[in-house]
Amino acid sequence: MGRWSVHSVKTATQPPASIKVGHLDFRVVLTSRAVSEHEGEDAAIDVDVLTIWLADCLPPQLAVEKLIHELLHGCYEVWNIPPRCGEERTVTALAPALTTILRDNPELRRWIDANIETAQ
């Protein structure tokens, strides 16, 4: 797994263990960000091993933001969005991709809802 190490501490709000992005299923691993070789890195995605790493010490809303950020990176790979697309093209391409992810992962939607509500 390289620069990330699985952390055994369980938090009250667990993300889904797996998230479908297009035709691929990504495993979600909670980890200690302290083991990252890049300081300040709270999350990462690796399409080659179908894994998303997420720091287990993040506040709930930030955890949701970081996970969505990594999912959008996954969308770039899965939907083959060219890296030099303009902003409008990128948003147009990512909107149906993210909609598909949310449709295909009801547990992810519940986790997002629960974590967004905790900050209110």
Buried (B, 14 or more C-beta within 10 A) or exposed (E): EEEBBEBEEEEEEBBBEBBBBBEEEBEBBBBBBEBBEEEEBBBBBBBEEBBBBBBBBBEBBBBBBBBBEBBBBBBBBBBEBEEEBEEEEBEEBBEEBBEBBBEBBEEBBEBBEBBEEEEE
